[in-house]
Amino acid sequence: MTTMRQIDEDLLYPSGDGKPMADNTEQYKWIVLIKENLEVLFADVPNVFIAGDLLWYPVRSKVINPTAPDVMVVFGRPKGKRKSYRQWREDNIPPQVVFEILSKSNKDDEMERKLEFYQIYGVQEYYIYDPESDEIEAWMRAGEKLEQIEAVNGWTSPLLGIKFDTTQGELVIYRPDGERFLTSLEMRQKYENERQRAEKLVEYLRKHGIDPDSLV
């Protein structure tokens, strides 16, 4: 049941900032690639919340402007729908990992403000990727500050377990099991290949008088 207090809070802390999720197809591709592959990676872990382009309100204040990371990961919060990430409703747990995918509209002063915001409000790992230049930068928390990682190529995220490879002309991200992050089409093709292999195996077993259901 929606209360008047919740309605008032929705008006005070809106779910949109009027800005588009992405400025171009390449930026959008990378936002979706990272967000969806992280969803798959943590699909069986109930208390990992992952979102793309969701406004994050760190405190209940109209003075502090929210920000919307391109992708954010929150350990310790359940999956589910959110209009925005209002930290006071989330056991005051901030996103621990954030990603920003650059486009030409991102100005230096804007990115400096975001770095400061993430530093102040508790982000543990911060990644910026520029698809145009294929450059990736990373920061790790050390005490009260986010300190930049000098060499990101080959770097493995302590919290996510994913590895970054910049030696192939375009960023490649690997899961902890060594599988690379896949696009939606690649995921679909992988699923289809696995389905066909399973069907062939079932057909082979039945051809040799073995009931596949008896092996379960």
MDAnalysis code that builds the backbone (N, CA, C; Angstrom):
import MDAnalysis as mda
import numpy as np

u = mda.Universe.empty(648, n_residues=216, atom_resindex=np.repeat(np.arange(216), 3), trajectory=True)
u.add_TopologyAttr("name", ["N", "CA", "C"] * 216)
u.add_TopologyAttr("resid", np.arange(1, 217))
u.add_TopologyAttr("resname", ["MET", "THR", "THR", "MET", "ARG", "GLN", "ILE", "ASP", "GLU", "ASP", "LEU", "LEU", "TYR", "PRO", "SER", "GLY", "ASP", "GLY", "LYS", "PRO", "MET", "ALA", "ASP", "ASN", "THR", "GLU", "GLN", "TYR", "LYS", "TRP", "ILE", "VAL", "LEU", "ILE", "LYS", "GLU", "ASN", "LEU", "GLU", "VAL", "LEU", "PHE", "ALA", "ASP", "VAL", "PRO", "ASN", "VAL", "PHE", "ILE", "ALA", "GLY", "ASP", "LEU", "LEU", "TRP", "TYR", "PRO", "VAL", "ARG", "SER", "LYS", "VAL", "ILE", "ASN", "PRO", "THR", "ALA", "PRO", "ASP", "VAL", "MET", "VAL", "VAL", "PHE", "GLY", "ARG", "PRO", "LYS", "GLY", "LYS", "ARG", "LYS", "SER", "TYR", "ARG", "GLN", "TRP", "ARG", "GLU", "ASP", "ASN", "ILE", "PRO", "PRO", "GLN", "VAL", "VAL", "PHE", "GLU", "ILE", "LEU", "SER", "LYS", "SER", "ASN", "LYS", "ASP", "ASP", "GLU", "MET", "GLU", "ARG", "LYS", "LEU", "GLU", "PHE", "TYR", "GLN", "ILE", "TYR", "GLY", "VAL", "GLN", "GLU", "TYR", "TYR", "ILE", "TYR", "ASP", "PRO", "GLU", "SER", "ASP", "GLU", "ILE", "GLU", "ALA", "TRP", "MET", "ARG", "ALA", "GLY", "GLU", "LYS", "LEU", "GLU", "GLN", "ILE", "GLU", "ALA", "VAL", "ASN", "GLY", "TRP", "THR", "SER", "PRO", "LEU", "LEU", "GLY", "ILE", "LYS", "PHE", "ASP", "THR", "THR", "GLN", "GLY", "GLU", "LEU", "VAL", "ILE", "TYR", "ARG", "PRO", "ASP", "GLY", "GLU", "ARG", "PHE", "LEU", "THR", "SER", "LEU", "GLU", "MET", "ARG", "GLN", "LYS", "TYR", "GLU", "ASN", "GLU", "ARG", "GLN", "ARG", "ALA", "GLU", "LYS", "LEU", "VAL", "GLU", "TYR", "LEU", "ARG", "LYS", "HIS", "GLY", "ILE", "ASP", "PRO", "ASP", "SER", "LEU", "VAL"])
u.atoms.positions = np.array([
    [0.841, -1.197, 0.000],
    [0.000, 0.000, 0.000],
    [0.875, 1.246, 0.000],
    [0.614, 2.168, -0.905],
    [1.387, 3.408, -1.004],
    [0.863, 4.429, -0.004],
    [1.761, 4.969, 0.806],
    [1.374, 5.963, 1.800],
    [1.631, 7.365, 1.274],
    [1.014, 8.363, 1.948],
    [1.235, 9.760, 1.557],
    [2.705, 10.133, 1.719],
    [3.347, 9.554, 2.733],
    [4.767, 9.841, 2.940],
    [5.598, 9.360, 1.753],
    [5.271, 8.168, 1.234],
    [5.992, 7.646, 0.078],
    [5.751, 8.510, -1.158],
    [4.510, 8.968, -1.329],
    [4.191, 9.834, -2.466],
    [4.961, 11.140, -2.368],
    [4.995, 11.720, -1.164],
    [5.745, 12.960, -0.964],
    [7.228, 12.750, -1.246],
    [7.761, 11.602, -0.831],
    [9.172, 11.320, -1.050],
    [9.458, 11.141, -2.536],
    [8.523, 10.511, -3.262],
    [8.693, 10.344, -4.711],
    [8.753, 11.696, -5.412],
    [7.984, 12.667, -4.904],
    [8.004, 14.006, -5.493],
    [9.299, 14.728, -5.163],
    [9.793, 14.515, -3.957],
    [11.029, 15.183, -3.537],
    [12.257, 14.579, -4.210],
    [12.196, 13.249, -4.442],
    [13.349, 12.559, -5.007],
    [12.899, 11.802, -6.260],
    [12.756, 12.490, -7.389],
    [12.228, 11.883, -8.617],
    [13.147, 10.794, -9.162],
    [12.572, 9.942, -9.992],
    [13.323, 8.811, -10.535],
    [14.090, 9.151, -11.804],
    [13.886, 10.332, -12.355],
    [14.586, 10.713, -13.578],
    [15.241, 12.071, -13.450],
    [16.314, 12.276, -14.220],
    [17.009, 13.563, -14.223],
    [16.902, 14.263, -15.570],
    [16.110, 13.687, -16.495],
    [15.922, 14.318, -17.798],
    [17.037, 14.066, -18.784],
    [18.045, 13.293, -18.393],
    [19.176, 13.026, -19.281],
    [19.014, 11.656, -19.928],
    [19.463, 11.505, -21.185],
    [19.352, 10.197, -21.847],
    [20.319, 9.195, -21.233],
    [19.976, 7.917, -21.353],
    [20.850, 6.871, -20.832],
    [22.182, 6.857, -21.568],
    [22.129, 7.083, -22.884],
    [23.347, 7.059, -23.695],
    [23.205, 8.052, -24.841],
    [24.367, 8.518, -25.334],
    [24.384, 9.472, -26.437],
    [24.554, 8.808, -27.796],
    [24.991, 7.555, -27.801],
    [25.255, 6.883, -29.068],
    [25.187, 5.372, -28.865],
    [25.188, 4.641, -29.969],
    [25.012, 3.196, -29.899],
    [26.177, 2.494, -29.212],
    [27.388, 3.005, -29.376],
    [28.557, 2.346, -28.776],
    [28.520, 2.476, -27.249],
    [28.177, 3.661, -26.778],
    [28.063, 3.850, -25.332],
    [26.971, 2.944, -24.761],
    [25.843, 2.907, -25.442],
    [24.732, 2.066, -24.990],
    [25.124, 0.591, -24.985],
    [25.842, 0.165, -26.037],
    [26.262, -1.234, -26.133],
    [27.075, -1.646, -24.918],
    [28.001, -0.789, -24.507],
    [28.874, -1.133, -23.391],
    [28.144, -1.087, -22.056],
    [27.217, -0.157, -21.907],
    [26.422, -0.117, -20.675],
    [25.640, -1.424, -20.525],
    [24.978, -1.825, -21.604],
    [24.174, -3.051, -21.571],
    [25.063, -4.279, -21.389],
    [26.188, -4.322, -22.095],
    [27.103, -5.464, -22.014],
    [27.556, -5.697, -20.574],
    [28.006, -4.645, -19.921],
    [28.512, -4.780, -18.557],
    [27.389, -5.098, -17.586],
    [26.281, -4.377, -17.696],
    [25.172, -4.580, -16.764],
    [24.593, -5.983, -16.886],
    [24.306, -6.428, -18.092],
    [23.657, -7.720, -18.282],
    [24.581, -8.882, -17.938],
    [25.855, -8.770, -18.247],
    [26.777, -9.850, -17.893],
    [26.986, -9.936, -16.387],
    [26.972, -8.813, -15.711],
    [27.043, -8.848, -14.245],
    [25.774, -9.461, -13.659],
    [24.625, -9.184, -14.278],
    [23.365, -9.802, -13.841],
    [23.460, -11.324, -13.943],
    [24.009, -11.793, -15.053],
    [24.168, -13.240, -15.241],
    [25.149, -13.799, -14.217],
    [26.253, -13.092, -14.008],
    [27.292, -13.550, -13.091],
    [26.767, -13.728, -11.673],
    [25.894, -12.802, -11.250],
    [25.388, -12.844, -9.871],
    [23.916, -13.267, -9.804],
    [23.458, -13.972, -10.826],
    [22.050, -14.367, -10.901],
    [21.618, -15.215, -9.707],
    [22.508, -16.043, -9.193],
    [22.162, -16.948, -8.100],
    [22.524, -16.390, -6.724],
    [22.941, -15.149, -6.687],
    [23.271, -14.511, -5.404],
    [22.174, -13.497, -5.097],
    [21.284, -13.784, -4.140],
    [20.097, -12.947, -3.948],
    [20.388, -11.522, -3.479],
    [21.431, -11.336, -2.698],
    [21.691, -10.017, -2.136],
    [22.769, -9.254, -2.890],
    [22.630, -9.232, -4.213],
    [23.464, -8.368, -5.059],
    [22.519, -7.639, -6.005],
    [22.423, -6.336, -5.827],
    [21.552, -5.508, -6.661],
    [22.393, -4.814, -7.721],
    [21.968, -4.939, -8.987],
    [22.698, -4.354, -10.120],
    [21.727, -3.502, -10.922],
    [22.157, -2.309, -11.303],
    [21.275, -1.415, -12.049],
    [22.075, -0.604, -13.056],
    [21.372, -0.151, -14.094],
    [21.967, 0.719, -15.092],
    [21.214, 2.035, -15.149],
    [21.945, 3.138, -15.098],
    [21.375, 4.482, -15.243],
    [20.271, 4.744, -14.210],
    [20.500, 4.322, -12.984],
    [19.531, 4.536, -11.905],
    [20.038, 5.646, -11.004],
    [19.166, 6.631, -10.712],
    [19.572, 7.733, -9.855],
    [19.877, 7.240, -8.443],
    [21.019, 7.653, -7.948],
    [21.461, 7.288, -6.597],
    [21.419, 8.537, -5.720],
    [20.539, 8.476, -4.712],
    [20.456, 9.530, -3.701],
    [21.183, 9.032, -2.454],
    [22.374, 9.562, -2.148],
    [23.141, 9.037, -1.014],
    [22.579, 9.471, 0.339],
    [21.947, 10.633, 0.378],
    [21.384, 11.156, 1.630],
    [20.034, 11.797, 1.343],
    [19.212, 11.904, 2.389],
    [17.904, 12.529, 2.245],
    [18.099, 14.052, 2.333],
    [18.396, 14.641, 1.170],
    [18.697, 16.069, 1.119],
    [18.406, 16.605, -0.277],
    [17.837, 17.792, -0.345],
    [17.617, 18.454, -1.626],
    [18.820, 19.291, -2.039],
    [19.782, 19.403, -1.149],
    [20.993, 20.182, -1.435],
    [21.990, 19.338, -2.221],
    [22.092, 18.056, -1.861],
    [23.024, 17.141, -2.526],
    [22.359, 16.561, -3.768],
    [22.890, 16.881, -4.926],
    [22.338, 16.353, -6.170],
    [22.679, 14.874, -6.322],
    [21.734, 14.068, -6.803],
    [22.016, 12.649, -7.039],
    [22.857, 12.481, -8.302],
    [23.325, 11.270, -8.515],
    [23.991, 10.947, -9.774],
    [23.498, 9.578, -10.224],
    [23.613, 9.323, -11.515],
    [23.141, 8.052, -12.073],
    [24.308, 7.339, -12.739],
    [25.002, 6.460, -12.025],
    [26.086, 5.684, -12.654],
    [25.556, 4.888, -13.839],
    [26.375, 4.746, -14.860],
    [25.950, 3.932, -16.003],
    [25.642, 2.502, -15.560],
    [26.470, 1.979, -14.677],
    [26.205, 0.677, -14.058],
    [26.646, 0.759, -12.603],
    [25.833, 0.213, -11.701],
    [26.264, 0.153, -10.317],
    [25.939, -1.209, -9.723],
    [26.776, -1.631, -8.778],
    [26.618, -2.916, -8.114],
    [26.594, -2.675, -6.614],
    [25.575, -3.248, -5.962],
    [25.438, -3.086, -4.518],
    [25.398, -4.466, -3.865],
    [26.417, -4.782, -3.090],
    [26.422, -6.021, -2.324],
    [25.702, -5.787, -1.003],
    [24.838, -6.750, -0.640],
    [24.119, -6.634, 0.611],
    [22.713, -6.105, 0.483],
    [22.241, -5.879, -0.759],
    [20.870, -5.440, -0.991],
    [20.182, -6.394, -1.957],
    [18.899, -6.671, -1.723],
    [18.195, -7.660, -2.553],
    [17.927, -7.152, -3.960],
    [17.813, -8.088, -4.874],
    [17.390, -7.752, -6.231],
    [15.953, -7.247, -6.179],
    [15.521, -6.574, -7.231],
    [14.143, -6.110, -7.269],
    [14.016, -4.750, -7.914],
    [12.772, -4.300, -8.041],
    [12.489, -3.044, -8.711],
    [12.841, -1.853, -7.818],
    [13.330, -0.795, -8.440],
    [13.606, 0.465, -7.748],
    [13.232, 1.613, -8.686],
    [12.616, 2.661, -8.150],
    [12.429, 3.883, -8.932],
    [13.717, 4.692, -8.942],
    [14.432, 4.584, -7.843],
    [15.750, 5.195, -7.695],
    [16.418, 4.475, -6.532],
    [17.704, 4.713, -6.350],
    [18.396, 4.093, -5.223],
    [18.528, 5.133, -4.115],
    [17.579, 5.082, -3.177],
    [17.589, 6.004, -2.039],
    [18.271, 5.292, -0.890],
    [19.465, 5.711, -0.603],
    [20.339, 4.944, 0.275],
    [19.761, 4.752, 1.676],
    [18.986, 5.728, 2.160],
    [18.406, 5.600, 3.494],
    [17.358, 4.493, 3.562],
    [16.866, 4.059, 2.393],
    [15.926, 2.934, 2.339],
    [16.646, 1.605, 2.136],
    [17.945, 1.638, 1.998],
    [18.737, 0.454, 1.651],
    [19.755, 0.128, 2.731],
    [19.324, 0.253, 4.004],
    [20.213, 0.022, 5.153],
    [21.463, 0.891, 5.083],
    [21.324, 2.027, 4.394],
    [22.423, 2.979, 4.216],
    [23.668, 2.346, 3.574],
    [23.423, 1.363, 2.706],
    [24.528, 0.712, 1.990],
    [24.718, 1.404, 0.643],
    [25.892, 1.977, 0.380],
    [26.132, 2.618, -0.920],
    [26.519, 1.588, -1.974],
    [26.370, 1.918, -3.253],
    [26.942, 1.064, -4.301],
    [28.448, 0.925, -4.072],
    [28.938, -0.298, -4.140],
    [30.375, -0.504, -3.925],
    [31.182, -0.430, -5.208],
    [30.528, -0.739, -6.361],
    [31.232, -0.700, -7.649],
    [30.403, 0.108, -8.629],
    [31.035, 1.036, -9.329],
    [30.331, 1.798, -10.360],
    [31.171, 1.825, -11.635],
    [30.462, 1.882, -12.764],
    [31.081, 2.001, -14.088],
    [30.513, 3.232, -14.780],
    [31.364, 3.954, -15.473],
    [30.937, 5.037, -16.357],
    [31.504, 4.756, -17.745],
    [30.641, 4.854, -18.754],
    [31.061, 4.695, -20.148],
    [31.023, 6.077, -20.799],
    [32.144, 6.516, -21.293],
    [32.253, 7.888, -21.797],
    [31.659, 8.065, -23.186],
    [31.172, 9.283, -23.416],
    [30.809, 9.743, -24.751],
    [31.363, 11.152, -24.885],
    [31.226, 11.732, -26.062],
    [31.786, 13.069, -26.289],
    [31.116, 14.144, -25.435],
    [29.908, 13.856, -24.948],
    [29.198, 14.847, -24.136],
    [29.726, 14.919, -22.710],
    [30.520, 13.932, -22.302],
    [31.081, 13.946, -20.942],
    [32.263, 14.897, -20.875],
    [32.115, 15.957, -20.108],
    [33.171, 16.950, -19.954],
    [34.060, 16.591, -18.762],
    [35.280, 17.135, -18.789],
    [36.237, 16.836, -17.727],
    [35.705, 17.243, -16.358],
    [35.083, 18.432, -16.271],
    [34.604, 18.891, -14.967],
    [33.478, 17.994, -14.445],
    [32.645, 17.461, -15.354],
    [31.588, 16.541, -14.949],
    [32.180, 15.266, -14.364],
    [33.201, 14.721, -15.013],
    [33.802, 13.484, -14.527],
    [34.570, 13.716, -13.229],
    [35.133, 14.898, -13.062],
    [35.795, 15.221, -11.791],
    [34.787, 15.283, -10.652],
    [33.601, 15.833, -10.944],
    [32.544, 15.884, -9.927],
    [32.072, 14.478, -9.571],
    [31.963, 13.611, -10.579],
    [31.529, 12.250, -10.301],
    [32.557, 11.516, -9.443],
    [33.823, 11.684, -9.767],
    [34.874, 11.051, -8.970],
    [34.786, 11.511, -7.519],
    [34.592, 12.808, -7.330],
    [34.475, 13.345, -5.970],
    [33.244, 12.781, -5.263],
    [32.122, 12.703, -5.987],
    [30.883, 12.156, -5.428],
    [31.108, 10.717, -4.968],
    [31.692, 9.893, -5.843],
    [31.904, 8.486, -5.517],
    [32.902, 8.336, -4.370],
    [33.843, 9.223, -4.316],
    [34.829, 9.176, -3.231],
    [34.185, 9.517, -1.896],
    [33.341, 10.544, -1.887],
    [32.701, 10.988, -0.649],
    [31.716, 9.951, -0.126],
    [30.959, 9.334, -1.021],
    [29.823, 8.519, -0.591],
    [30.073, 7.006, -0.603],
    [31.334, 6.602, -0.616],
    [31.642, 5.234, -0.239],
    [31.865, 4.196, -1.314],
    [31.983, 4.601, -2.575],
    [32.278, 3.625, -3.639],
    [33.652, 3.004, -3.387],
    [33.731, 1.692, -3.576],
    [34.991, 0.970, -3.352],
    [35.817, 0.811, -4.626],
    [35.136, 0.615, -5.751],
    [35.811, 0.464, -7.039],
    [35.079, 1.306, -8.083],
    [35.861, 2.055, -8.858],
    [35.275, 2.952, -9.858],
    [36.018, 2.749, -11.173],
    [35.248, 2.487, -12.245],
    [35.831, 2.233, -13.567],
    [35.245, 3.190, -14.599],
    [36.113, 3.755, -15.428],
    [35.696, 4.602, -16.550],
    [36.256, 3.996, -17.827],
    [35.361, 3.748, -18.792],
    [35.816, 3.215, -20.087],
    [35.402, 4.153, -21.197],
    [36.352, 4.438, -22.092],
    [36.105, 5.268, -23.270],
    [36.155, 4.370, -24.503],
    [35.003, 4.000, -25.087],
    [35.001, 3.098, -26.244],
    [35.734, 3.666, -27.457],
    [35.757, 4.995, -27.574],
    [36.385, 5.603, -28.749],
    [37.895, 5.436, -28.719],
    [38.506, 5.643, -27.569],
    [39.962, 5.528, -27.459],
    [40.396, 4.166, -26.927],
    [39.422, 3.356, -26.493],
    [39.679, 2.059, -25.880],
    [40.556, 2.203, -24.634],
    [40.362, 3.269, -23.898],
    [41.108, 3.473, -22.656],
    [40.193, 3.223, -21.464],
    [40.726, 2.513, -20.488],
    [39.975, 2.270, -19.265],
    [40.814, 2.737, -18.076],
    [40.147, 3.398, -17.148],
    [40.792, 3.861, -15.925],
    [40.058, 3.244, -14.747],
    [40.796, 3.038, -13.662],
    [40.202, 2.407, -12.492],
    [40.716, 3.056, -11.217],
    [39.831, 3.100, -10.228],
    [40.174, 3.612, -8.904],
    [39.754, 2.600, -7.850],
    [40.567, 2.488, -6.800],
    [40.264, 1.619, -5.673],
    [40.299, 2.456, -4.394],
    [39.405, 2.120, -3.476],
    [39.374, 2.861, -2.220],
    [40.556, 2.468, -1.352],
    [41.183, 3.504, -0.807],
    [42.238, 3.338, 0.192],
    [41.920, 4.313, 1.318],
    [41.273, 3.825, 2.363],
    [40.843, 4.701, 3.440],
    [39.710, 5.606, 3.007],
    [39.925, 6.891, 3.087],
    [38.895, 7.868, 2.733],
    [38.948, 8.285, 1.268],
    [39.932, 7.777, 0.531],
    [40.123, 8.252, -0.841],
    [40.030, 7.110, -1.850],
    [39.689, 7.492, -3.088],
    [39.790, 6.574, -4.222],
    [41.122, 6.853, -4.904],
    [41.967, 5.842, -4.973],
    [43.280, 6.010, -5.580],
    [43.315, 5.310, -6.928],
    [43.887, 5.985, -7.929],
    [43.888, 5.446, -9.281],
    [44.853, 4.272, -9.405],
    [44.398, 3.238, -10.125],
    [45.241, 2.078, -10.432],
    [46.097, 2.421, -11.641],
    [47.390, 2.204, -11.549],
    [48.293, 2.596, -12.628],
    [48.128, 1.729, -13.864],
    [48.057, 0.425, -13.694],
    [47.962, -0.493, -14.842],
    [46.669, -1.301, -14.736],
    [45.703, -0.984, -15.616],
    [44.415, -1.669, -15.563],
    [44.429, -2.939, -16.412],
    [45.269, -2.981, -17.456],
    [45.348, -4.182, -18.281],
    [45.774, -5.363, -17.422],
    [44.952, -6.406, -17.384],
    [45.242, -7.563, -16.556],
    [44.718, -7.443, -15.139],
    [44.120, -6.308, -14.826],
    [43.605, -6.074, -13.472],
    [42.359, -6.915, -13.223],
    [42.257, -7.501, -12.027],
    [41.090, -8.254, -11.611],
    [40.388, -7.517, -10.485],
    [39.113, -7.251, -10.665],
    [38.327, -6.557, -9.646],
    [38.243, -7.407, -8.383],
    [38.665, -6.882, -7.236],
    [38.577, -7.651, -5.991],
    [37.143, -8.009, -5.609],
    [36.196, -7.134, -5.892],
    [34.816, -7.382, -5.489],
    [34.038, -8.213, -6.512],
    [34.279, -7.991, -7.791],
    [33.511, -8.675, -8.836],
    [34.197, -9.938, -9.359],
    [35.516, -9.991, -9.233],
    [36.258, -11.140, -9.737],
    [36.453, -11.140, -11.240],
    [36.083, -10.036, -11.914],
    [36.219, -9.967, -13.369],
    [37.572, -9.360, -13.735],
    [38.070, -9.732, -14.922],
    [39.396, -9.305, -15.362],
    [39.290, -8.459, -16.623],
    [40.111, -7.420, -16.703],
    [40.094, -6.491, -17.835],
    [41.314, -6.721, -18.725],
    [41.054, -6.825, -20.033],
    [42.118, -7.051, -21.017],
    [41.996, -5.985, -22.100],
    [43.043, -5.199, -22.281],
    [43.012, -4.119, -23.285],
    [43.993, -4.375, -24.422],
    [44.426, -5.606, -24.597],
    [45.461, -5.891, -25.595],
    [44.897, -6.287, -26.946],
    [43.565, -6.370, -27.075],
    [42.970, -6.911, -28.302],
    [42.308, -5.851, -29.182],
    [42.654, -4.588, -28.986],
    [42.090, -3.526, -29.816],
    [40.772, -2.994, -29.293],
    [40.148, -3.717, -28.407],
    [38.910, -3.316, -27.754],
    [38.873, -4.011, -26.401],
    [38.331, -3.342, -25.418],
    [38.271, -3.922, -24.081],
    [37.566, -5.276, -24.104],
    [38.186, -6.245, -23.459],
    [37.565, -7.552, -23.242],
    [37.512, -7.771, -21.739],
    [36.336, -8.176, -21.247],
    [36.168, -8.439, -19.820],
    [35.912, -9.935, -19.641],
    [36.641, -10.528, -18.710],
    [36.513, -11.958, -18.464],
    [35.864, -12.220, -17.110],
    [34.979, -13.200, -17.092],
    [34.365, -13.676, -15.859],
    [35.411, -14.421, -15.025],
    [35.110, -14.681, -13.750],
    [36.057, -15.460, -12.929],
    [36.349, -16.852, -13.491],
    [35.400, -17.431, -14.275],
    [35.630, -18.758, -14.852],
    [36.389, -18.710, -16.172],
    [36.828, -17.508, -16.577],
    [37.608, -17.379, -17.804],
    [36.793, -17.084, -19.040],
    [35.461, -17.198, -18.951],
    [34.586, -16.860, -20.081],
    [34.539, -15.336, -20.242],
    [34.569, -14.869, -21.483],
    [34.487, -13.427, -21.689],
    [33.044, -12.947, -21.652],
    [32.859, -11.668, -21.358],
    [31.528, -11.079, -21.399],
    [30.999, -11.159, -22.829],
    [29.728, -11.538, -22.957],
    [29.121, -11.730, -24.261],
    [28.027, -10.696, -24.515],
    [27.834, -10.365, -25.785],
    [26.695, -9.536, -26.161],
    [25.425, -10.383, -26.066],
    [24.277, -9.726, -26.156],
    [23.002, -10.453, -26.095],
    [22.894, -11.480, -27.218],
    [23.345, -11.115, -28.416],
    [23.296, -12.050, -29.543],
    [24.223, -13.236, -29.319],
    [25.403, -12.968, -28.754],
    [26.344, -14.055, -28.479],
    [25.787, -14.982, -27.400],
    [25.127, -14.406, -26.393],
    [24.497, -15.234, -25.359],
    [23.426, -16.126, -25.961],
    [22.636, -15.547, -26.864],
    [21.576, -16.322, -27.515],
    [22.153, -17.455, -28.344],
    [23.238, -17.171, -29.081],
    [23.868, -18.192, -29.900],
    [24.468, -19.284, -29.034],
    [25.074, -18.895, -27.908],
    [25.645, -19.881, -26.992],
    [24.555, -20.796, -26.446],
    [23.431, -20.208, -26.065],
    [22.304, -20.989, -25.551],
    [21.800, -21.955, -26.621],
    [21.690, -21.464, -27.845],
    [21.190, -22.301, -28.935],
    [22.143, -23.468, -29.207],
    [23.447, -23.190, -29.175],
    [24.434, -24.258, -29.391],
    [24.348, -25.316, -28.299],
    [24.201, -24.859, -27.051],
    [24.098, -25.804, -25.938],
    [22.816, -26.624, -26.033],
    [21.726, -25.987, -26.484],
    [20.453, -26.706, -26.650],
    [20.578, -27.797, -27.717],
    [21.233, -27.447, -28.831],
    [21.398, -28.419, -29.909],
    [22.288, -29.577, -29.475],
    [23.341, -29.283, -28.709],
    [24.209, -30.358, -28.212],
    [23.436, -31.292, -27.286],
    [22.592, -30.703, -26.433],
    [21.793, -31.505, -25.510],
    [20.823, -32.401, -26.275],
    [20.206, -31.858, -27.314],
    [19.269, -32.651, -28.118],
    [19.980, -33.809, -28.820],
    [21.170, -33.539, -29.321],
    [21.930, -34.596, -30.001],
    [22.332, -35.693, -29.016],
    [22.668, -35.282, -27.790],
    [23.040, -36.267, -26.782],
    [21.848, -37.155, -26.425],
    [20.680, -36.527, -26.258],
    [19.466, -37.287, -25.953],
    [19.162, -38.274, -27.075],
    [19.277, -37.797, -28.316],
    [19.021, -38.656, -29.479],
    [20.005, -39.828, -29.521],
    [21.260, -39.554, -29.211],
    [22.296, -40.609, -29.211],
    [21.990, -41.668, -28.161],
    [21.613, -41.219, -26.951],
    [21.326, -42.154, -25.863],
    [20.134, -43.044, -26.194],
    [19.083, -42.423, -26.727],
    [17.889, -43.198, -27.071],
    [18.173, -44.197, -28.198],
    [19.023, -43.784, -29.120],
    [19.392, -44.663, -30.230],
    [20.090, -45.921, -29.728],
    [20.753, -45.783, -28.583],
    [21.478, -46.915, -28.013],
    [20.725, -47.536, -26.839],
    [19.407, -47.285, -26.805],
    [18.569, -47.957, -25.821],
    [18.671, -47.434, -24.409],
    [19.129, -46.221, -24.249],
    [19.277, -45.638, -22.906],
    [18.244, -44.545, -22.732],
    [17.483, -44.625, -21.661],
    [16.483, -43.589, -21.367],
    [17.182, -42.426, -20.671],
    [17.244, -41.236, -21.291],
    [17.935, -40.096, -20.673],
    [17.370, -39.722, -19.305],
    [16.046, -39.922, -19.114],
    [15.428, -39.560, -17.839],
    [15.927, -40.444, -16.704],
    [16.388, -41.625, -17.031],
    [16.890, -42.530, -15.988],
    [18.250, -42.096, -15.453],
    [18.896, -41.175, -16.162],
    [20.216, -40.706, -15.744],
    [20.148, -39.490, -14.816],
    [18.946, -38.942, -14.676],
    [18.784, -37.738, -13.837],
    [18.762, -38.139, -12.375],
])
